[in-house]
Amino acid sequence: MTRRKHLAAGLLLACTTMTTPYVTADHHSHGTVVIENPWSRPTPPGSPMGVGYMTLTNTGDSEITFTAAETPRAANVSIHQSIMNDGVMSMQPLKNGLTIPGGETVELKPHGYHLMLEQLEGPLKAGEAVPMTLSFDGADSLKVELTVRSLDGKPLKPQEKNGMHGHGHH
């Protein structure tokens, strides 16, 4: 996709966010924050924890801080960082949020920054969309949907997505 088409699609999507409560495309734009590729992994039945990944771009000149996220699917969502220390991977919450400098992009991804969806109300299933509200210091809140991908993290093929509708997913 050319840069011009990508920008036009972003503008069209930004206009769409004003009329729809949740945007389901892979690109979300609002204020000075652009969210791309919000996704999650399926969880086994009974698992109380899920994850959230995405790319956050601060298109403004001033730094912003990603401070919180919430979803009706989990009792709590926290922003975490995975750290490798002496060959051991550990996670720690970012109590002060995740700072995104002006003009910079930060990726939430496996083994890096990520969201922890804690005390899930039920398993996350491949093909479903998880509504989420992201809060920022220095930018407006933004509603997105995490697309639950297959266990390997790859996007589902269209035929796999179509098979997931009508199975009681919310």
Protein Blocks (a to p, Z undefined) as FASTA:
>chain_A
ZZklmmmmmmmmmmmmmmpfbdcbfbdcehjbccehiacddddehiabdcdddddddfbf
bdcddfbdcdfkbfbdcddddddeehiacddddfkopaddehiacdddehiacdddehia
bdcdehiacddddddehiacdddddddddfkopacdfklmmmmgonlpZZ
